Amino acid sequence: MPQKDPCQKQACAIQVCLQANKYIESMCVDVINDMRRCCQIHSARSLCCSGFKDPKHTDGKSST
């Protein structure tokens, strides 16, 4: 029996929060940060962390 992904709970919480808040990310900062913290610890064992490789928050703005 495969082990449960250690960050699956946080990944699901992000989905629930985004759906409940009409996909406004700023409304879900706390749950996104929880996921980042989980991925800092479990990234090697968590498939859910594949989108959270960089622990630093990026806002999509270029520095140029």
PEZI-V313059 format. One record per run of one state. SS is the DSSP state (H for helix, E for strand, L for the rest). FROM is the first residue (numbers start at 1). TO is the last residue. If there is no record, write none. Layout:
ss:from:to
SS:FROM:TO
SS:FROM:TO
This chain:
ss:from:to
L:1:7
H:8:20
L:21:24
H:25:42
L:43:46
H:47:51
L:52:64
